[in-house]
Amino acid sequence: MITRGVRDMARAVRFCEEGLGPPKIDSPPEVAFFNLNGTWFGPYGWDDLAEDASQPADGQEFRGATIVKPAQKATWGGYHGYFRDSDGHVWEIAQNPFMWVGPEDA
């Protein structure tokens, strides 16, 4: 899963649906998952994502991105980590062993 912090959820969902076009799947109210046939992309509330990633950046940079929270075991059982892109947006990269995000026919 790839999660991106957004300030306006309705606007982000509209952009994904109308601008990008992947199918939206059933999601909890605080996130909107879109099926990318092998992974999910999910806009998520900026403040909630920032709170979850609330460890200080370790200073490691990679091609303009800064590690905010290194990959580690998540409280919900999977693994996740956070980085801030060159525009200051916080992203979460997660692996959830309890949910299949691949194509339906696989």
Backbone as JSON Lines, residues from 0, in Angstrom:
{"i":0,"aa":"M","n":[0.84,-1.18,0.0],"ca":[0.0,0.0,0.0],"c":[0.88,1.24,0.0]}
{"i":1,"aa":"I","n":[0.42,2.27,-0.65],"ca":[1.07,3.56,-0.63],"c":[0.03,4.56,-0.14]}
{"i":2,"aa":"T","n":[0.37,5.27,0.92],"ca":[-0.55,6.23,1.5],"c":[0.08,7.61,1.4]}
{"i":3,"aa":"R","n":[-0.71,8.6,1.03],"ca":[-0.21,9.97,0.92],"c":[-1.07,10.88,1.78]}
{"i":4,"aa":"G","n":[-0.43,11.7,2.58],"ca":[-1.14,12.65,3.42],"c":[-1.75,13.76,2.58]}
{"i":5,"aa":"V","n":[-3.03,14.03,2.79],"ca":[-3.72,15.1,2.05],"c":[-4.46,16.0,3.03]}
{"i":6,"aa":"R","n":[-4.57,17.26,2.68],"ca":[-5.28,18.23,3.54],"c":[-6.77,18.27,3.24]}
{"i":7,"aa":"D","n":[-7.16,17.92,2.03],"ca":[-8.57,17.96,1.63],"c":[-8.93,16.6,1.03]}
{"i":8,"aa":"M","n":[-9.52,15.73,1.86],"ca":[-9.81,14.36,1.42],"c":[-10.76,14.33,0.23]}
{"i":9,"aa":"A","n":[-11.83,15.12,0.28],"ca":[-12.8,15.11,-0.82],"c":[-12.13,15.5,-2.14]}
{"i":10,"aa":"R","n":[-11.27,16.51,-2.1],"ca":[-10.58,16.95,-3.31],"c":[-9.62,15.87,-3.81]}
{"i":11,"aa":"A","n":[-8.91,15.22,-2.89],"ca":[-7.98,14.16,-3.28],"c":[-8.71,12.97,-3.9]}
{"i":12,"aa":"V","n":[-9.85,12.6,-3.32],"ca":[-10.64,11.49,-3.85],"c":[-11.17,11.85,-5.24]}
{"i":13,"aa":"R","n":[-11.66,13.06,-5.39],"ca":[-12.18,13.51,-6.69],"c":[-11.07,13.47,-7.75]}
{"i":14,"aa":"F","n":[-9.86,13.93,-7.36],"ca":[-8.74,13.89,-8.3],"c":[-8.41,12.46,-8.71]}
{"i":15,"aa":"C","n":[-8.37,11.55,-7.73],"ca":[-8.06,10.15,-8.05],"c":[-9.13,9.54,-8.95]}
{"i":16,"aa":"E","n":[-10.39,9.79,-8.62],"ca":[-11.49,9.2,-9.4],"c":[-11.57,9.79,-10.8]}
{"i":17,"aa":"E","n":[-11.53,11.13,-10.89],"ca":[-11.76,11.79,-12.17],"c":[-10.47,12.04,-12.96]}
{"i":18,"aa":"G","n":[-9.36,12.26,-12.26],"ca":[-8.12,12.59,-12.94],"c":[-7.26,11.38,-13.25]}
{"i":19,"aa":"L","n":[-7.15,10.47,-12.29],"ca":[-6.3,9.29,-12.49],"c":[-7.08,8.09,-12.98]}
{"i":20,"aa":"G","n":[-8.27,7.86,-12.41],"ca":[-9.17,6.83,-12.91],"c":[-9.11,5.43,-12.36]}
{"i":21,"aa":"P","n":[-8.23,5.07,-11.4],"ca":[-8.28,3.69,-10.92],"c":[-9.56,3.46,-10.1]}
{"i":22,"aa":"P","n":[-10.04,2.22,-10.04],"ca":[-11.27,1.97,-9.29],"c":[-11.07,2.15,-7.78]}
{"i":23,"aa":"K","n":[-12.03,2.81,-7.16],"ca":[-12.03,2.98,-5.71],"c":[-12.63,1.72,-5.11]}
{"i":24,"aa":"I","n":[-12.03,1.24,-4.04],"ca":[-12.54,0.04,-3.37],"c":[-13.1,0.42,-2.01]}
{"i":25,"aa":"D","n":[-13.87,-0.49,-1.41],"ca":[-14.41,-0.24,-0.08],"c":[-13.28,0.12,0.87]}
{"i":26,"aa":"S","n":[-13.45,1.21,1.59],"ca":[-12.4,1.73,2.46],"c":[-13.02,2.28,3.74]}
{"i":27,"aa":"P","n":[-12.25,2.3,4.83],"ca":[-12.72,2.98,6.03],"c":[-12.91,4.47,5.72]}
{"i":28,"aa":"P","n":[-13.72,5.19,6.49],"ca":[-14.01,6.59,6.17],"c":[-12.79,7.51,6.16]}
{"i":29,"aa":"E","n":[-11.75,7.18,6.9],"ca":[-10.61,8.08,7.01],"c":[-9.59,7.94,5.88]}
{"i":30,"aa":"V","n":[-9.79,6.97,4.99],"ca":[-8.87,6.76,3.87],"c":[-9.7,6.33,2.67]}
{"i":31,"aa":"A","n":[-9.17,6.55,1.47],"ca":[-9.85,6.11,0.25],"c":[-8.84,5.28,-0.53]}
{"i":32,"aa":"F","n":[-9.05,3.97,-0.6],"ca":[-8.11,3.11,-1.33],"c":[-8.53,2.97,-2.79]}
{"i":33,"aa":"F","n":[-7.53,3.03,-3.66],"ca":[-7.73,2.86,-5.08],"c":[-6.87,1.68,-5.53]}
{"i":34,"aa":"N","n":[-7.47,0.78,-6.3],"ca":[-6.81,-0.43,-6.74],"c":[-5.92,-0.14,-7.93]}
{"i":35,"aa":"L","n":[-4.62,-0.42,-7.78],"ca":[-3.66,-0.23,-8.87],"c":[-3.18,-1.57,-9.42]}
{"i":36,"aa":"N","n":[-3.97,-2.62,-9.22],"ca":[-3.62,-3.97,-9.71],"c":[-2.23,-4.41,-9.29]}
{"i":37,"aa":"G","n":[-2.07,-4.6,-8.03],"ca":[-0.8,-5.05,-7.47],"c":[-0.43,-4.27,-6.23]}
{"i":38,"aa":"T","n":[-1.05,-3.13,-6.06],"ca":[-0.9,-2.34,-4.84],"c":[-2.12,-1.43,-4.72]}
{"i":39,"aa":"W","n":[-2.25,-0.82,-3.59],"ca":[-3.32,0.16,-3.38],"c":[-2.68,1.5,-3.12]}
{"i":40,"aa":"F","n":[-3.33,2.55,-3.6],"ca":[-2.96,3.92,-3.28],"c":[-4.07,4.5,-2.42]}
{"i":41,"aa":"G","n":[-3.71,5.17,-1.34],"ca":[-4.72,5.69,-0.44],"c":[-4.44,7.08,0.07]}
{"i":42,"aa":"P","n":[-5.18,8.11,-0.41],"ca":[-5.11,9.4,0.24],"c":[-5.62,9.25,1.68]}
{"i":43,"aa":"Y","n":[-4.96,9.93,2.6],"ca":[-5.27,9.8,4.03],"c":[-5.1,11.17,4.65]}
{"i":44,"aa":"G","n":[-5.87,11.5,5.65],"ca":[-5.81,12.81,6.27],"c":[-4.4,13.22,6.69]}
{"i":45,"aa":"W","n":[-4.0,14.41,6.29],"ca":[-2.67,14.95,6.56],"c":[-2.31,14.86,8.04]}
{"i":46,"aa":"D","n":[-3.19,15.37,8.91],"ca":[-2.9,15.4,10.34],"c":[-2.8,13.99,10.92]}
{"i":47,"aa":"D","n":[-3.69,13.09,10.49],"ca":[-3.66,11.73,11.01],"c":[-2.39,11.01,10.58]}
{"i":48,"aa":"L","n":[-1.98,11.19,9.34],"ca":[-0.76,10.55,8.86],"c":[0.46,11.13,9.57]}
{"i":49,"aa":"A","n":[0.47,12.45,9.74],"ca":[1.59,13.09,10.44],"c":[1.67,12.6,11.89]}
{"i":50,"aa":"E","n":[0.52,12.42,12.53],"ca":[0.5,11.92,13.91],"c":[1.07,10.5,13.98]}
{"i":51,"aa":"D","n":[0.68,9.66,13.03],"ca":[1.15,8.28,13.03],"c":[2.65,8.21,12.76]}
{"i":52,"aa":"A","n":[3.17,9.15,12.0],"ca":[4.6,9.16,11.65],"c":[5.4,10.05,12.6]}
{"i":53,"aa":"S","n":[4.94,10.24,13.79],"ca":[5.46,11.28,14.68],"c":[6.84,11.03,15.26]}
{"i":54,"aa":"Q","n":[7.69,10.4,14.54],"ca":[9.07,10.28,14.98],"c":[9.88,11.26,14.17]}
{"i":55,"aa":"P","n":[10.87,11.87,14.78],"ca":[11.65,12.86,14.04],"c":[12.41,12.21,12.88]}
{"i":56,"aa":"A","n":[12.58,12.98,11.84],"ca":[13.35,12.49,10.69],"c":[14.75,12.14,11.14]}
{"i":57,"aa":"D","n":[15.27,11.05,10.63],"ca":[16.62,10.65,11.02],"c":[17.69,11.34,10.17]}
{"i":58,"aa":"G","n":[17.25,12.24,9.3],"ca":[18.19,13.01,8.5],"c":[18.63,12.33,7.22]}
{"i":59,"aa":"Q","n":[18.25,11.08,7.03],"ca":[18.64,10.36,5.82],"c":[17.83,10.88,4.64]}
{"i":60,"aa":"E","n":[18.52,11.27,3.59],"ca":[17.85,11.75,2.39],"c":[18.15,10.82,1.23]}
{"i":61,"aa":"F","n":[17.2,10.72,0.32],"ca":[17.38,9.92,-0.88],"c":[16.68,10.61,-2.02]}
{"i":62,"aa":"R","n":[17.45,11.15,-2.95],"ca":[16.92,11.8,-4.15],"c":[15.84,12.83,-3.83]}
{"i":63,"aa":"G","n":[16.05,13.64,-2.84],"ca":[15.13,14.71,-2.5],"c":[14.09,14.36,-1.46]}
{"i":64,"aa":"A","n":[14.0,13.1,-1.07],"ca":[13.05,12.68,-0.03],"c":[13.79,12.51,1.29]}
{"i":65,"aa":"T","n":[13.07,12.72,2.38],"ca":[13.66,12.56,3.71],"c":[12.89,11.49,4.47]}
{"i":66,"aa":"I","n":[13.6,10.54,5.05],"ca":[12.98,9.51,5.87],"c":[12.4,10.18,7.1]}
{"i":67,"aa":"V","n":[11.11,9.98,7.35],"ca":[10.45,10.54,8.53],"c":[10.37,9.48,9.62]}
{"i":68,"aa":"K","n":[10.0,8.27,9.23],"ca":[9.9,7.15,10.17],"c":[10.38,5.92,9.41]}
{"i":69,"aa":"P","n":[11.53,5.36,9.79],"ca":[12.04,4.2,9.06],"c":[11.06,3.02,9.1]}
{"i":70,"aa":"A","n":[11.14,2.17,8.1],"ca":[10.25,1.0,8.04],"c":[10.38,0.18,9.32]}
{"i":71,"aa":"Q","n":[9.21,-0.22,9.84],"ca":[9.17,-0.98,11.08],"c":[7.82,-1.67,11.22]}
{"i":72,"aa":"K","n":[7.73,-2.57,12.18],"ca":[6.48,-3.28,12.45],"c":[5.43,-2.27,12.91]}
{"i":73,"aa":"A","n":[4.23,-2.38,12.36],"ca":[3.12,-1.49,12.71],"c":[2.27,-2.11,13.81]}
{"i":74,"aa":"T","n":[1.54,-1.28,14.52],"ca":[0.68,-1.77,15.6],"c":[-0.41,-2.7,15.07]}
{"i":75,"aa":"W","n":[-0.78,-2.57,13.79],"ca":[-1.85,-3.39,13.22],"c":[-1.31,-4.69,12.62]}
{"i":76,"aa":"G","n":[0.0,-4.95,12.75],"ca":[0.54,-6.24,12.37],"c":[1.37,-6.29,11.11]}
{"i":77,"aa":"G","n":[1.31,-5.28,10.28],"ca":[2.12,-5.25,9.07],"c":[3.4,-4.47,9.31]}
{"i":78,"aa":"Y","n":[3.92,-3.92,8.25],"ca":[5.12,-3.09,8.32],"c":[4.87,-1.81,7.57]}
{"i":79,"aa":"H","n":[5.45,-0.71,8.05],"ca":[5.28,0.55,7.35],"c":[6.43,1.51,7.68]}
{"i":80,"aa":"G","n":[6.6,2.48,6.8],"ca":[7.58,3.53,6.99],"c":[7.06,4.79,6.3]}
{"i":81,"aa":"Y","n":[7.65,5.92,6.64],"ca":[7.19,7.2,6.11],"c":[8.35,7.99,5.54]}
{"i":82,"aa":"F","n":[8.08,8.76,4.48],"ca":[9.05,9.71,3.97],"c":[8.33,10.99,3.57]}
{"i":83,"aa":"R","n":[9.08,12.07,3.53],"ca":[8.57,13.37,3.09],"c":[9.17,13.66,1.72]}
{"i":84,"aa":"D","n":[8.32,13.96,0.73],"ca":[8.83,14.22,-0.61],"c":[9.38,15.64,-0.7]}
{"i":85,"aa":"S","n":[9.88,16.0,-1.87],"ca":[10.53,17.29,-2.05],"c":[9.57,18.47,-1.92]}
{"i":86,"aa":"D","n":[8.25,18.23,-1.97],"ca":[7.25,19.28,-1.76],"c":[6.74,19.32,-0.33]}
{"i":87,"aa":"G","n":[7.28,18.46,0.54],"ca":[6.86,18.44,1.94],"c":[5.72,17.5,2.25]}
{"i":88,"aa":"H","n":[5.23,16.76,1.25],"ca":[4.13,15.83,1.47],"c":[4.65,14.57,2.16]}
{"i":89,"aa":"V","n":[3.9,14.09,3.15],"ca":[4.27,12.87,3.86],"c":[3.59,11.68,3.17]}
{"i":90,"aa":"W","n":[4.35,10.65,2.9],"ca":[3.87,9.41,2.29],"c":[4.12,8.26,3.25]}
{"i":91,"aa":"E","n":[3.23,7.28,3.23],"ca":[3.43,6.04,3.98],"c":[3.53,4.91,2.96]}
{"i":92,"aa":"I","n":[4.51,4.05,3.14],"ca":[4.62,2.82,2.35],"c":[4.38,1.69,3.34]}
{"i":93,"aa":"A","n":[3.41,0.83,3.04],"ca":[3.03,-0.22,3.99],"c":[2.89,-1.56,3.31]}
{"i":94,"aa":"Q","n":[3.12,-2.61,4.1],"ca":[2.89,-3.98,3.67],"c":[1.96,-4.59,4.7]}
{"i":95,"aa":"N","n":[0.8,-5.05,4.23],"ca":[-0.2,-5.61,5.13],"c":[-0.39,-7.09,4.8]}
{"i":96,"aa":"P","n":[0.09,-8.0,5.66],"ca":[-0.02,-9.43,5.36],"c":[-1.44,-9.96,5.5]}
{"i":97,"aa":"F","n":[-2.37,-9.15,5.98],"ca":[-3.74,-9.6,6.21],"c":[-4.69,-9.24,5.08]}
{"i":98,"aa":"M","n":[-4.22,-8.49,4.09],"ca":[-5.09,-8.05,2.99],"c":[-4.38,-8.28,1.66]}
{"i":99,"aa":"W","n":[-5.06,-8.91,0.72],"ca":[-4.51,-9.09,-0.61],"c":[-4.82,-7.85,-1.42]}
{"i":100,"aa":"V","n":[-3.79,-7.23,-2.01],"ca":[-4.0,-6.03,-2.8],"c":[-3.71,-6.25,-4.27]}
{"i":101,"aa":"G","n":[-3.41,-7.49,-4.64],"ca":[-3.11,-7.8,-6.02],"c":[-4.36,-7.94,-6.86]}
{"i":102,"aa":"P","n":[-4.18,-8.28,-8.12],"ca":[-5.32,-8.46,-9.01],"c":[-6.27,-9.54,-8.5]}
{"i":103,"aa":"E","n":[-7.54,-9.39,-8.78],"ca":[-8.54,-10.34,-8.29],"c":[-8.35,-11.74,-8.85]}
{"i":104,"aa":"D","n":[-7.79,-11.85,-10.05],"ca":[-7.65,-13.17,-10.67],"c":[-6.35,-13.88,-10.31]}
{"i":105,"aa":"A","n":[-5.55,-13.3,-9.41],"ca":[-4.27,-13.92,-9.06],"c":[-4.4,-14.81,-7.85]}
